[in-house]
Amino acid sequence: MSAPASVTFLNAMQLKRSVFIGSISVFFVAITIVQIPALLNAGILTLERFLFSILALVVILAAMPLGARLGNRLPHRWFDNLVMLLLASIAGKIFIDTLMAG
């Protein structure tokens, strides 16, 4: 649930693309490091989920050069619009999940 608030806050600051990506990366690494002990203690982070996470990380790292090249070619306005689309998608998912649960 920290993603919508943090991405919205950083997007509102209208940072340069490189600063935005660096800031959000540091934020999520810090949050993850803090959450790992709690997830282990609660039994949420299992070996299977950990391995899937590592696999997802490999895919992300492999795709980063493509994203960097694409990002360098996109105007700043497009980047902002993509971030807003991501935020709207997250908000829609939260809304639908809430409706389905209740």
N, C-alpha and C positions, 0 to 999 in steps of 0.2 A: 504494500500500500504506500510505500515511500516514493515510488516512481512518479505518480501524478503530481504530487506536491513539489518534489525537487526539480523535476523537468519544467514545470510551470514557472517556478521561481527563477531558475536559471534562464529560461526563455524570455521572461519579462525583463531581465537585465540587459537584453540585446547584446550579448557578448559576441565577439568574433567566433567564427566556427571552430577554430582550433582551440580557443580558450574554453568554449562551451563543452567540447568533447573531452578535453583534459579535466575540466572541473567535474563533470558528471561521472567520468571514469573513476576519479579519486573518491568521490562520494560513494559510489556503489561498492568499490573495493573495501572502503572503511566499514560500511554497513554490513557487508558480507562477513568480514572478519569478526565483527561484534556478534552477529547472529549465529555463527557456526556452533559455539558451545551450547547455546540454548536449543538449537535444532537437534544436536546430538543427544542432549539430556532428555528432550521430549520424545526421542525415537523417530523424529520426522526425517532426519538425514540418515538414511540407511546406506549400506555399501552399494546397493543397486542404484540408488538415486545419485550417489556420489559419482559412480562410473558414468551414468548418463550425463551428469553435469560436465565431467571431463570431456566426454565426446562432443557435447555442445560447444564447449570452449575451443576445442580443436577446429570445429567448423567455423566459428566466429573468427578465430585468428587467421584461418585460411582466406576468409572473405574480406578481411580488413583492407588489404591492398586495393582490391577492386572498389571498395567503398571510398577509400581515400582518393583514388583517381576520379571517381564519379563526383565526389564532393568538391574537388578542385575545379571541376567544370561547371558546377551548378552555381547560379547566382545566389547571393546571400538570401534574397527574398524567397527563393524556392526552398532553401534549407529551413527557414522559419516556417514556411507553409507545411513542409513535411513533418516538422516537430509538432505543429498544431494538429495535423491529421493523426499523428501518433497519440497525442493527448485525447483527442476526440474518440479514437478507437478504444483507448483504455477506459474512458468514462462510459462509453456504450457497453463495454463488457461488464463493468461493475454494476451498471444499471440492470442489465439482463440477468446477471447472476443473482442480484437481489430479488428480482421478480420471480425467478425460478425457485429460489429457496423459500419464498414466502407463499 
